[in-house]
C-alpha cells in the first residue's frame, strides 16, 4: 500500500530522502512482520530521552537533578509522545492490519506513541542528531507551551478526571495514607480511589506532588485495562 507522507513531512519540517524509511517507521507490526517499526521505535526512544534531557538541562540551569528527572519523566513517556503524535495527525499515516483498523487502532495511545518514537528514530538515522533535535524541540514546545513542574504535573490529575468522567461517570478521590519524616523533610503517601477501589498510590515531598504521581499511575492502569 502506497501512502503520501507529504503533509506529515511539512508538519515535521523534515523531508525524508528515503520513502522506504518513513514507510517502515509508520508500519505497525500487525501490518508487516518484517520491515515494521519496532527497531526504529527502540532507537527513537533513546534519541528522545537524550534530546529532551539536554533540552531541560539547558532550559533550567539551576534546577537540581531530582527535579530535572521528574520533568523528563513527565515528557518522555507514552502519554506525552501520544500528544505530540496527535499534533502531527500521525494516526492518519500509520499502516495497520485490518484487525487493528477495526479495533480503532489509529486512536490507541500506545500505537501512536510507538509510531512517534519510530518516526524520530528514522529522522535521526537519516538526518542525524541536528535534524532530530530541531524536530523534537519544535514539537515539544508546540505541544507544551509552558514547561514547568506545576503545569506538567497538573495535567495528570486533569487527564485522570477527564478519563474517569468519560468512562465511569465519576471523578477520583485522593486520600492521605501516611506522612513520614521530620517537619522540614516531610514525605507524603497519597492514594487515588475510584468507586471505593484504590487505583494507585505514590509518595512525594508535598501532598500535591504525591497526588500527581498517584494520578499518573492510576491513568496508566486504567488505560491498560480499558484497552
Buried (B, 14 or more C-beta within 10 A) or exposed (E): EEBEBEEBEEBBEBEBEEEEBBBBBBBBBBBBEEEBBEBBBEBBBEBBEBBBBEBBEEEBEEBEEEBBEBBBBBBBBBBBBBBBBBBBEBBEBBBBBEEBBEBEBBEBBBBBBBBBBBBBBBBBBBBEEEBBBBBBBBBBEEBBEEBBBEEBBBBBBEBBBEBBEEEEEEEBEBEEBEBEEEEEEEBBBBBBBBEEEEBBBBBBEEBBBBBBBBBBBBBBEBBEEEE
